[in-house]
Amino acid sequence: MSKFHWDLTDYRRKKRKRNFFLSLFAVIVALAAVVFFYIYQSLQPVDKGNRTPVKVTIPQGSSAAKIGEILEKKGIIRNQQAFKYYIQWKGKTGFQAGTYYFAPSMSLDDIIRDLQKGNSYEFAKIVFTIPEGRQLREIAKTISKHSPYDYNTVWNRLNDRAFIQQLIKKYPDLLTKEILNPKVKYPLEGYLYPAVYAYYDPKTPLDTIIEDMIAKTDRVLSQYQKAMKVKHLTPHQLLTMASLIEEEATKKADRRKISSVFYNRLAKKMPLQTDPTVLYALNKHKSRVVYKDLKVNSPYNTYKYKGLPPGPISNSGISSLEAALNPEQTDYLYFLATPSGDVYYAKTLEEHNRLKQKFITNYYDAEKK
């Protein structure tokens, strides 16, 4: 074998060896980059734009692994294993049991700090709960009661057109020009999501509090974009329908059946004739609507005007939103709720009147005696 041939073979062997190691190095670098990116992502906040507090209870004696498991299930951290290794790497210990309010926007360091200091919800400076079925005035009173802002300040800000225009620009998928319809009583009615809100800073700006409630509604409705398209509903129409269901439903009521009644009446171009819209038009809370109430001249009076009212009459929870998107398939055109909370459905006016006589008229007649 010639020396030239041997040198060429050796060169090729070395080249293959070099290429192998280069390829191996490239694979290792790529894997390291993937692992690094995965770890980096796992340590990031779940949702930097979501400041809505979530109630999290850490039982006594919880290990770091258990705390990570709880936080991941609550949607506060991305990965419980990453949380566990991160606190080991940082040497963090001394986590305290308690009930906390954490937000998906919080960093791991902020969460760890609160757990170490025991900054549970008892130490939050502003904490309030907005239940389902609350109207804008009631929400304004709740915010005022639990924050440094008086009622008039809160109410005026909720109806400030310049502020509302800012919100429309920031949340265009949720807040549309529909809320500026002159027939709409209050533009933000129905848009402040029912949830718990907590703030450790006693000077949290009022705009931040209001925007957090709007942002929560925006996030919730974003989950139903496809369903809204199927039903041909805008966010405003969905919130309006859901508010009617929310106001009519009792604890015993099947919201999907109530929803079916509303949709069936709309399909037949019948007025919805739902009492809560009359009370909303009257600015009153009453246990019973009487005949003279039905004469109120308001676009919200669904006894006088067909179709949906101009806007929501309260806020709504998930169950009412989903009922508005997925009504039960029925032939019912009427329903009534009894004083005991039971709900009865009817396909004809005659049947409805019989139920009304049996469960409503007789009840109030007996009360008078």
Salt bridges, closest charged atoms under 4 A:
ASP7 OD2 - LYS3 NZ 3.16
ASP10 OD1 - ARG13 NH1 3.20
ASP10 OD2 - LYS14 NZ 3.33
GLU69 OE2 - LYS66 NZ 3.82
GLU69 OE2 - LYS73 NZ 3.15
ASP110 OD1 - ARG113 NH1 3.07
ASP114 OD1 - ARG113 NH2 3.24
ASP160 OD2 - ARG157 NH1 3.53
ASP207 OD1 - ARG157 NE 2.83
GLU211 OE2 - LYS170 NZ 2.55
ASP212 OD1 - ARG51 NH2 2.71
GLU246 OE2 - ARG255 NH2 3.29
ASP293 OD2 - LYS286 NZ 2.62
ASP342 OD1 - LYS252 NZ 3.66
